[in-house]
């Protein structure tokens, strides 16, 4: 199992392009982008950033697990994309990936879901 993890992209489209290319070129099984997808100050308007970033992240922007058409996990080819979403409070929304069992478990109060990640 190969995981590619990056963060703090702060709305740099060339870095999102690189991430898509790398995930295909180096046979990555899971891409992890834990946060800071957007740049709040000094970049394109947030509405524009959301549209552009959605093309790369399947619409997985902070609240996406709780909105129509959103989700916490998606698969493109053999690559898995996971984003737990943003949940205020003492426990953040999170995903536990068990490589031995081949599962991903999303935990966000009051919800919980398990997905098989085996081919």
Residue frames as qw, qx, qy, qz and C-alpha x, y, z in Angstrom:
[[0.000, 0.890, 0.457, 0.000, 0.00, 0.00, 0.00],
 [0.432, 0.097, 0.016, 0.896, 1.38, 3.39, -1.02],
 [0.093, -0.869, -0.443, 0.201, 0.12, 6.65, 0.48],
 [0.371, 0.350, 0.076, 0.857, 0.87, 10.13, -0.86],
 [0.289, -0.792, -0.472, 0.259, 0.26, 12.83, 1.74],
 [0.316, 0.244, 0.027, 0.917, 0.54, 16.59, 1.39],
 [0.156, -0.794, -0.533, 0.246, -1.03, 19.64, 2.99],
 [0.178, -0.731, -0.014, 0.659, -0.94, 23.42, 2.95],
 [0.491, 0.333, 0.560, 0.578, -1.53, 23.75, -0.78],
 [0.040, -0.633, -0.221, 0.741, -3.22, 27.14, -0.20],
 [0.562, 0.750, 0.287, -0.197, -4.85, 27.34, -3.63],
 [0.063, -0.626, 0.601, 0.493, -1.83, 26.75, -5.82],
 [0.858, 0.367, 0.067, -0.353, -3.33, 25.07, -8.91],
 [0.527, 0.576, -0.625, -0.021, 0.07, 23.90, -10.22],
 [0.156, -0.337, 0.856, -0.358, 0.54, 21.95, -6.97],
 [0.740, 0.162, 0.458, -0.465, -2.88, 20.34, -7.38],
 [0.743, 0.552, -0.292, -0.241, -1.90, 19.45, -10.98],
 [0.210, 0.536, -0.801, 0.166, 1.35, 17.91, -9.71],
 [0.472, -0.160, 0.736, -0.459, -0.57, 15.89, -7.13],
 [0.837, 0.340, 0.178, -0.391, -2.90, 14.44, -9.76],
 [0.621, 0.608, -0.490, -0.067, 0.03, 13.59, -12.04],
 [0.005, -0.479, 0.826, -0.298, 2.05, 12.00, -9.23],
 [0.666, -0.053, 0.577, -0.470, -0.86, 9.91, -8.01],
 [0.881, 0.416, 0.034, -0.224, -1.07, 8.33, -11.48],
 [0.503, 0.701, -0.500, 0.073, 2.65, 8.24, -12.35],
 [0.063, 0.468, -0.807, 0.353, 3.99, 6.59, -9.20],
 [0.588, -0.213, -0.757, -0.188, 1.13, 4.13, -8.63],
 [0.117, -0.183, 0.559, -0.800, -0.26, 5.68, -5.46],
 [0.236, -0.382, -0.892, -0.057, -3.09, 3.89, -3.68],
 [0.252, -0.810, -0.499, 0.179, -4.19, 6.72, -1.38],
 [0.264, 0.468, -0.030, 0.843, -3.83, 10.50, -1.62],
 [0.401, -0.668, -0.520, 0.351, -4.13, 12.35, 1.69],
 [0.169, 0.490, 0.026, 0.855, -4.66, 16.13, 1.73],
 [0.352, -0.445, -0.707, 0.423, -5.33, 16.87, 5.39],
 [0.067, -0.852, -0.411, 0.316, -6.00, 20.56, 5.08],
 [0.103, -0.706, 0.141, 0.687, -5.38, 24.11, 3.96],
 [0.550, 0.397, 0.630, 0.379, -6.69, 23.68, 0.44],
 [0.194, 0.880, 0.325, 0.287, -7.78, 27.30, 0.04],
 [0.415, 0.001, -0.172, 0.894, -6.00, 30.65, 0.45],
 [0.072, -0.789, -0.572, 0.213, -8.21, 33.12, 2.25],
 [0.074, -0.884, 0.020, 0.460, -6.12, 36.28, 1.74],
 [0.022, -0.692, 0.486, 0.534, -4.67, 37.56, -1.51],
 [0.256, -0.008, 0.898, 0.359, -5.92, 34.88, -3.90],
 [0.252, -0.260, -0.632, -0.685, -8.90, 34.33, -6.15],
 [0.566, -0.301, 0.154, -0.752, -12.34, 34.76, -4.54],
 [0.403, -0.182, 0.852, -0.281, -13.31, 31.80, -2.36],
 [0.774, 0.378, 0.303, -0.409, -16.18, 30.90, -4.69],
 [0.610, 0.653, -0.421, -0.156, -13.69, 30.51, -7.56],
 [0.027, -0.503, 0.844, -0.184, -11.24, 28.55, -5.40],
 [0.635, 0.003, 0.667, -0.390, -13.98, 26.11, -4.38],
 [0.809, 0.508, 0.030, -0.296, -14.93, 25.43, -8.00],
 [0.456, 0.664, -0.592, 0.007, -11.29, 24.89, -9.05],
 [0.171, -0.409, 0.843, -0.304, -10.33, 22.78, -6.04],
 [0.777, 0.104, 0.429, -0.448, -13.49, 20.68, -6.40],
 [0.753, 0.529, -0.329, -0.211, -12.15, 19.46, -9.75],
 [0.347, 0.485, -0.766, 0.241, -9.19, 17.94, -7.89],
 [0.098, -0.159, 0.812, -0.554, -10.79, 16.95, -4.59],
 [0.241, -0.352, -0.863, -0.270, -14.19, 15.70, -5.77],
 [0.361, -0.669, -0.237, -0.605, -15.90, 18.46, -3.85],
 [0.731, -0.423, -0.455, 0.280, -14.37, 17.36, -0.56],
 [0.185, 0.479, -0.224, 0.828, -14.01, 20.74, 1.10],
 [0.101, -0.210, 0.604, -0.762, -14.43, 20.86, 4.89],
 [0.561, 0.061, 0.472, -0.677, -18.21, 20.35, 5.22],
 [0.470, 0.254, -0.627, -0.568, -18.59, 18.06, 2.21],
 [0.138, -0.073, -0.985, 0.078, -19.48, 14.85, 4.07],
 [0.119, 0.449, 0.697, -0.547, -22.62, 16.64, 5.26],
 [0.350, 0.492, -0.069, -0.795, -23.82, 18.30, 2.05],
 [0.832, 0.416, 0.293, -0.223, -25.78, 16.88, -0.87],
 [0.760, 0.620, -0.166, 0.100, -23.42, 15.13, -3.28],
 [0.031, -0.774, 0.584, -0.243, -20.53, 15.33, -0.81],
 [0.969, -0.135, -0.209, 0.005, -18.66, 12.49, 0.77],
 [0.466, -0.785, 0.403, 0.061, -15.64, 11.61, 2.82],
 [0.519, -0.291, 0.736, 0.324, -14.16, 9.02, 0.47],
 [0.699, 0.628, -0.023, -0.342, -13.92, 8.60, -3.28],
 [0.679, -0.213, 0.597, 0.371, -11.93, 6.46, -5.69],
 [0.523, 0.754, -0.197, -0.345, -10.50, 7.37, -9.09],
 [0.655, 0.446, -0.610, 0.012, -9.00, 4.37, -10.80],
 [0.773, -0.171, -0.547, 0.271, -6.87, 2.65, -8.18],
 [0.236, 0.226, -0.365, 0.872, -6.36, 5.86, -6.16],
 [0.343, -0.683, -0.637, 0.102, -8.39, 6.56, -3.01],
 [0.084, 0.449, -0.108, 0.883, -9.12, 10.15, -1.90],
 [0.484, -0.547, -0.654, 0.194, -10.12, 10.72, 1.71],
 [0.036, 0.367, -0.197, 0.908, -11.16, 13.84, 3.61],
 [0.208, -0.363, -0.831, 0.367, -12.88, 13.54, 6.96],
 [0.115, -0.772, -0.394, -0.486, -14.39, 17.02, 6.73],
 [0.111, 0.322, -0.407, 0.848, -14.45, 19.76, 9.34],
 [0.550, -0.595, -0.569, -0.143, -16.32, 19.23, 12.58],
 [0.084, -0.661, 0.342, -0.662, -16.19, 21.79, 15.40],
 [0.826, -0.500, 0.006, -0.261, -15.80, 20.57, 18.95],
 [0.474, -0.674, 0.566, 0.006, -13.26, 18.62, 20.98],
 [0.665, -0.045, 0.709, 0.231, -13.11, 15.60, 18.62],
 [0.273, 0.495, -0.409, -0.716, -12.36, 16.34, 14.98],
 [0.908, 0.325, 0.073, -0.255, -13.95, 14.29, 12.24],
 [0.135, -0.626, 0.744, 0.189, -11.36, 11.68, 11.33],
 [0.890, 0.271, -0.269, -0.249, -10.66, 8.54, 9.33],
 [0.565, -0.485, 0.667, 0.011, -8.95, 5.43, 10.64],
 [0.712, 0.486, -0.433, -0.264, -7.28, 3.46, 7.83],
 [0.733, -0.355, 0.579, -0.047, -6.49, -0.16, 8.60],
 [0.374, 0.581, -0.618, -0.375, -4.13, -1.43, 5.92],
 [0.124, -0.161, 0.977, -0.067, -4.18, -4.99, 7.27],
 [0.400, 0.411, 0.745, -0.339, -7.98, -5.18, 7.15],
 [0.188, 0.222, 0.604, 0.742, -8.28, -3.07, 4.02],
 [0.110, -0.780, -0.612, -0.062, -10.83, -0.72, 5.55],
 [0.123, 0.257, -0.130, 0.950, -11.33, 2.99, 6.16],
 [0.263, -0.642, -0.703, 0.155, -13.60, 4.05, 9.01],
 [0.035, 0.491, 0.058, 0.869, -15.00, 7.59, 9.07],
 [0.377, -0.534, -0.657, 0.376, -15.93, 8.88, 12.49],
 [0.005, -0.257, -0.017, -0.966, -17.80, 12.16, 12.89],
 [0.084, 0.307, 0.767, -0.557, -20.31, 12.70, 15.65],
 [0.702, -0.227, 0.574, -0.356, -22.90, 11.31, 15.53],
 [0.860, 0.424, -0.129, -0.253, -22.04, 9.37, 12.38],
 [0.416, -0.481, 0.749, 0.185, -19.72, 6.47, 11.59],
 [0.845, 0.463, -0.028, -0.264, -19.16, 4.57, 8.34],
 [0.542, -0.413, 0.669, 0.296, -16.76, 1.81, 7.23],
 [0.685, 0.631, -0.187, -0.312, -15.68, 1.28, 3.60],
 [0.882, -0.074, 0.372, 0.281, -13.83, -1.73, 2.19],
 [0.137, 0.855, -0.330, -0.377, -10.76, -0.53, 0.32],
 [0.543, -0.190, 0.762, 0.297, -9.70, -3.79, -1.23],
 [0.242, 0.307, -0.539, -0.746, -9.76, -4.04, -5.05]]
